[in-house]
Amino acid sequence: MDWHTQLITLYLAVCKYWQEVGWALAQRHAPYADLGFTDEEVVTIYLFAVALEEKRQIKSIHQHARRYWRDWFPRLPGYGAYVQRLNHLADCFPSLLERFCETGAAASVAGLVDSMPVILARQGRRFNAKVAPELASSGYCPTKHLYYYGVKIHLVGDRRPDTLPSPRFIGLAPAGLNDGPALEQVAPALPYKDLYADKAYEYLKRVSGLPFTVLTPVKKQKGQEHLDAADLWLSRAVSQVRQPVESLFNWIEEKTGIEIASKVRSSQGLLVHVFGRLAAAMFVRNVLPLST
């Protein structure tokens, strides 16, 4: 499929979403608005440039559209106006992400859960960071051995052998919120019997009332140098089962560059960065293959 067909496929998918849901989330209450350049075009340019042209910054997205897609979007406004329009549509992207994710009944009795950081500022710069204080906070990522200011993306998905998980829940939380409490908030809605997680969720194994069994690698006790054979086998088995969710995050990062958000300057911009890029990735993974 050439890029023209891909662009048309994305535009039609966005238009269908807008007709059904998006228009209600993008209503304007000002007496005048120039919509010669439509909301659907604003979103299409962003998603297509991120996922299929590998553009990482909004400025480069706008420059690319102005240079190569002028015939497709003749009413494309200037850079400042485009950013303003994009941020105005921030509340539409979570709903669009839900549309592009696979839906329906749970495909598995087992689920996989993990989180990944979205970094606004790192190390010493995090102390002076003030962007999106209602969404972001300071936290620590043990996988990367990194202190940062930002948010975490939490993903719970259906386990599917030999392939990436199918997302069932994707949420956003401040970096300072531990993974366990974030998962507890949505636990009653998860349709699994077993949930495979990393060591950050270990304390949930002692929480009563959860509708599923939490399986994590075994932590060493204080002063313990080595795990015994049974615990070592269990840890390896759990890590092997949950490896696909880590692969899914790696694929999303490679496809969209979602992890670094140092250019974001507002809460709306952060929502666009996170949910817009997730929606772009899910379009490539779930929607585009069905149209080929």
C-alpha positions in Angstrom: 0.0 0.0 0.0 1.5 3.4 -1.1 1.5 6.4 1.2 -1.4 8.0 -0.7 -3.7 5.1 0.1 -2.5 5.0 3.7 -3.2 8.7 4.1 -6.7 8.3 2.6 -7.4 5.3 4.9 -6.4 7.3 8.0 -8.4 10.3 6.9 -11.6 8.2 6.4 -11.1 6.5 9.7 -10.8 9.9 11.5 -13.8 11.3 9.6 -15.9 8.3 10.6 -14.9 8.7 14.3 -15.7 12.5 14.1 -19.1 11.9 12.7 -20.0 9.5 15.5 -18.1 10.8 18.6 -15.4 13.4 17.9 -17.6 16.3 17.1 -19.0 16.3 20.6 -15.6 16.5 22.2 -14.4 19.3 19.9 -17.3 21.7 20.2 -16.6 25.4 20.1 -18.5 28.1 22.0 -16.9 31.1 20.4 -19.1 33.2 18.0 -16.6 32.7 15.2 -14.3 29.9 14.1 -12.7 29.5 10.7 -13.0 25.8 10.0 -12.0 25.9 6.3 -9.1 23.7 7.6 -11.1 21.0 9.4 -10.5 19.3 12.7 -10.3 16.0 10.9 -7.4 17.4 8.8 -5.6 18.6 11.9 -5.7 15.1 13.5 -4.9 13.3 10.2 -1.7 15.2 9.6 -0.5 14.7 13.1 -1.2 10.9 13.2 0.2 10.2 9.8 3.4 12.2 10.3 4.1 10.6 13.6 3.4 7.0 12.7 4.3 6.7 9.0 6.7 9.6 8.4 8.6 9.2 11.8 8.3 12.9 12.6 8.8 13.6 16.3 8.3 17.3 16.8 5.1 19.3 15.9 7.3 21.9 14.1 8.8 19.2 11.8 5.3 17.7 11.3 4.0 21.1 10.1 7.0 21.8 7.9 6.7 18.3 6.3 3.0 18.8 5.6 3.6 22.3 4.2 6.3 21.0 1.9 4.9 17.7 0.7 1.2 17.7 1.3 0.1 21.1 0.2 -2.1 19.7 -2.6 -3.9 17.5 0.0 -4.3 20.2 2.6 -4.5 23.5 0.7 -5.9 25.5 3.7 -3.1 24.4 6.1 -2.6 27.4 8.5 0.7 28.7 9.9 2.7 26.8 12.6 1.3 28.7 15.6 -2.3 28.3 14.4 -1.8 24.6 13.8 -0.4 24.0 17.3 -3.3 26.0 18.8 -5.8 23.9 16.8 -4.1 20.6 17.8 -4.1 21.5 21.5 -7.8 22.4 21.3 -8.4 18.8 20.2 -6.5 17.2 23.1 -9.6 15.7 24.7 -10.4 13.8 21.4 -7.2 11.7 21.3 -8.0 9.3 24.3 -11.4 8.5 22.7 -9.7 8.1 19.3 -7.2 5.7 20.9 -10.0 3.7 22.2 -11.5 3.5 18.7 -8.3 2.3 17.2 -7.6 -0.4 19.9 -9.0 -3.8 19.4 -12.3 -4.2 21.3 -14.7 -7.0 22.2 -14.7 -9.7 24.8 -11.5 -10.7 26.4 -9.5 -13.0 24.2 -7.6 -14.6 27.1 -8.1 -15.5 30.8 -4.6 -14.2 31.4 -3.5 -10.6 31.2 -0.2 -8.7 31.0 0.6 -5.4 32.7 3.4 -2.9 32.5 4.2 0.8 32.5 6.6 3.1 30.7 7.8 6.6 31.5 7.1 9.7 29.5 9.9 12.2 30.4 9.3 15.9 30.5 12.6 16.6 32.4 15.3 14.3 33.8 17.8 14.2 36.6 18.6 17.7 38.1 16.3 19.5 35.7 13.2 17.8 37.2 13.4 20.1 40.3 12.6 23.2 38.1 10.0 21.5 35.9 6.5 23.1 36.1 4.7 21.8 33.0 1.3 20.1 33.5 1.5 20.0 37.3 -2.0 18.5 37.5 -0.9 15.5 35.4 2.9 15.1 36.0 5.1 14.7 39.1 8.7 13.5 39.9 9.4 9.8 40.0 12.0 7.1 39.5 12.2 4.5 36.7 14.2 1.5 38.1 14.5 -0.1 34.6 16.4 2.9 33.3 17.9 3.9 36.7 16.5 7.4 36.0 14.9 10.1 38.2 12.6 12.2 36.1 9.6 14.5 36.0 6.7 13.3 33.9 4.0 10.7 33.7 3.6 7.0 33.3 1.7 5.1 30.7 0.0 2.0 32.2 -1.1 -0.8 29.8 -3.1 -3.9 30.6 -3.6 -6.3 27.7 -4.8 -9.8 26.8 -2.1 -12.4 26.6 -1.8 -13.9 23.1 0.8 -16.6 22.7 3.6 -15.8 20.1 2.4 -12.3 19.5 2.0 -8.9 21.1 -0.8 -8.4 23.7 -4.1 -6.8 22.7 -4.5 -3.6 24.8 -7.5 -3.8 27.1 -6.8 -0.7 29.3 -4.4 2.2 28.7 -4.1 4.9 31.3 -2.0 7.9 32.4 -0.7 8.5 35.9 1.9 10.9 37.5 5.4 9.5 37.6 5.3 9.6 41.4 2.4 7.2 41.7 3.5 3.6 42.2 2.4 1.0 39.7 0.4 -1.1 42.2 -2.0 1.6 43.3 -2.5 2.6 39.7 -3.5 -0.9 38.8 -5.9 -1.2 41.9 -8.0 1.6 40.5 -9.0 -0.4 37.4 -8.8 -3.9 38.9 -12.6 -4.5 39.2 -13.0 -3.9 35.5 -10.3 -6.4 34.4 -11.7 -9.7 33.0 -8.8 -11.9 33.9 -8.1 -14.9 36.2 -4.3 -14.4 36.2 -2.3 -11.1 35.7 1.4 -11.3 34.9 3.4 -8.3 36.2 6.9 -7.2 37.2 8.3 -6.8 40.7 6.7 -3.3 41.1 3.3 -5.0 41.5 4.6 -7.6 44.0 2.7 -6.2 47.0 -0.6 -6.8 45.2 -0.2 -10.5 45.9 -1.0 -9.7 49.6 -4.0 -7.5 48.8 -7.3 -9.3 49.3 -10.4 -8.8 47.2 -8.7 -8.6 43.8 -10.7 -10.5 41.0 -7.5 -12.0 39.7 -4.3 -13.7 40.9 -1.2 -11.5 40.5 2.0 -13.4 39.3 5.3 -11.6 39.6 9.0 -12.6 39.7 10.1 -13.6 43.2 11.9 -10.9 45.2 15.0 -11.8 47.3 14.5 -11.5 51.0 16.7 -9.1 53.0 20.1 -10.7 53.2 19.3 -13.4 50.7 22.0 -13.8 48.1 20.4 -16.4 45.8 16.9 -17.6 45.1 16.2 -21.3 45.5 15.5 -23.4 42.5 11.7 -23.2 42.7 11.6 -19.4 43.0 14.2 -19.0 40.3 12.1 -21.2 37.9 8.9 -19.3 38.7 10.7 -15.9 38.2 11.9 -17.0 34.8 8.6 -18.4 33.8 6.7 -15.2 34.7 9.3 -13.0 33.0 9.0 -15.1 29.8 5.2 -14.8 29.8 5.2 -11.0 30.3 8.0 -10.3 27.8 5.5 -9.5 25.0 4.1 -6.4 26.8 7.7 -5.1 27.1 8.1 -5.7 23.4 4.9 -3.8 22.7 6.2 -0.7 24.6 9.5 -1.0 22.7 7.6 -1.1 19.4 5.5 2.0 20.3 8.6 3.9 21.3 10.4 3.0 18.1 7.3 3.9 16.0 6.4 7.2 17.7 9.2 8.4 20.0 6.7 8.8 22.8 9.1 8.5 25.7 10.8 11.9 25.3 8.4 14.9 25.8 10.9 17.6 26.6 9.3 20.0 24.0 5.8 19.8 25.6 4.8 23.1 27.2 1.2 22.6 28.5 -1.2 20.0 29.8 -3.1 19.9 26.5 0.2 19.4 24.7 1.0 16.5 27.0 -2.3 14.8 26.3 -1.7 15.3 22.6 1.8 13.9 22.9 0.8 10.8 24.8 -2.6 9.8 23.5 -2.0 11.1 20.0 1.1 9.0 19.6 -0.6 5.9 21.1 -3.5 6.4 18.7 -1.1 6.6 15.8 0.6 3.4 16.8 -2.7 1.6 17.3 -3.8 2.8 13.9 -0.8 1.2 12.2 -1.1 -2.0 14.2 -4.9 -2.6 14.2 -6.6 -0.5 11.5 -4.2 -0.3 8.6 -3.6 -4.0 8.2 -7.4 -4.6 7.8 -7.6 -2.2 4.9 -4.8 -3.8 2.8 
